[in-house]
Amino acid sequence: MPNDYGDLKILHRLGFLDLVKLSMRVFRTKLLRTLLTIFGMSVGIGAVLFLVSLGYGLQYILIGKLVTSEDSLITLEALYPPEISKNLTFADIRDIEAIPEVDEVSPVAEFPGEIKTGDLPGIVSMLVVKDSYFRLAGVKPDVGGAFTAEKPGIVVSNSTMLLFNMSSTPASLAKEFSLKVTYQEEGGVEATTSPEVALPKPLPLIGILTEDSQTPTVILPASLVPTPPPFYRRALVKADNIDVVETLRDKLINKGYFISAKLDLVNQARGVLRAITITLGVFGITALFVAAIGMFNTMIVGFLERIYEVGIMKSLGATDRDIKNLFLMESSMIGFLGGVGGIILGVSLGQLGNFIMTLLSRRLGGDAIQLFITPLWFIGLIIGLSILIGLAAGFWPARKAATLSPKEAFVRK
């Protein structure tokens, strides 16, 4: 008899598909209330997704501005402290290159110079650099591109273009400029030998940096300057890999150099943006918490309305576990649908925001802006979270329904 009774209970136990079918009844009997509950969950989930996507978008934009290449992330800028008025010599560069953790060194010389097109001259700051400068410094021309050994030329700032009343547009590229560099000795004194070095032939304009805050600057390849610079203002030092950046920085500091690293800026920016993202997420979770309370209230009301139904199901052989699973299935389905609706709502609002920002940016002459970015892993997390919220909201009603006896249910009715 015990075995037969056990078999009988298993026979009457509701399966997964049975629970799903019974749970769908709530859409027929209480359609408006169920849809409003799902909508409330969707608004809460959508708010979380929208605000967190904004935080990720801000992080992507800022980090993207700081790091335009992988090499620039593990590159240190080394120079002597400004207060000692000392520059890097050829011996200093060789000494830095000899450090085991160093993979590549790109020295940067900075002197005043003259740029000329036609009869119009202009006094500018000249940066004499290797082709690797742009990659290691993370500098990328906004118009055109960087010069290479195969494509020599110059890159200028927007303020340099204004000296000649030229616009920073692709139409200005390929114009040729004559250049002259004035070498100086330590302390800004003009060099006693060969102070002025004129390039043998005009160079075409390859790229333009459109940042307005930059002074009139011309960046030209060191390989085309007949006389090498007497010293360098700073050096870009690339580490072998990201694991030795800290070690390399300590060694350079011990040699007396002042060190600036984009990795530090990136880490600081990430810390600030992480705090902003968390703050935005808290506001979204507050809206989600309010929606969860509404869902809990819906499940309580649903339980009170179905006490008689629970009594009938138990009289027909439904177990406490069946009743509990039925309520939990209903609440988890509502939570799941609320999560799906929230994802659709949040992503749609984010894409609308991106469209508006891109439209405004392009009207002002800028590029497309992705202000809202939603990671795929976060969408999966949202789905799981919405189901958990549904289960949590339905736990107490499910427990009360499971412990309710048929007699008590009929008496309450």
Summary of the structure (lengths in Angstrom):
residues: 413
radius of gyration: 34.2
end to end distance: 34.6
largest distance: 113.5
contacts: 1329
relative contact order: 0.18
helix: 58%
strand: 18%
